[in-house]
Amino acid sequence: MNNQQVIRTLEVLVKRNIGSERLFDHYILASIEKHVLQYPVNLYSRLIRVMADKAFVEDFVFWDKFAFRYVYDDPRQGFERTFTHDEAKQLWDSFVYLKLKCPQIDIKDPLIQLEKFIRL
């Protein structure tokens, strides 16, 4: 499956509350961790929202080492990631949604990074 299909599958599994933890842990989460830095902004935003809907808070390593790294690192360019105003705003909204659904996850640092790209 490609990245969009993985995220769409996860959205359906979460919305319908189906699928096993083994499927999630050994295939979907592994695929996300492997490719998350290459996601376009809209796909990454969908990922953050579906993980919030899943209430995925058990694995802080996922959030710190993989998911939040997206805001900082761009492996395709080999340096710090940049966003347009609209992209940063879309990600900001997704992180706020994550914080509302999963208050125990600390999103302060990614939000500070995104603020650099949001024009007031």
Secondary structure, DSSP 8 states (H G I E B T S, - for coil): --HHHHHHHHHHHHHHT-S-HHHIIIIIHHHHHHHGGG--HHHHHHHHHHHHHHT--S-HHIIIIIIGGGGTEETTTTEE----HHHHHHHHHHHHHHHHH-TTS--HHHHHHHHTT---
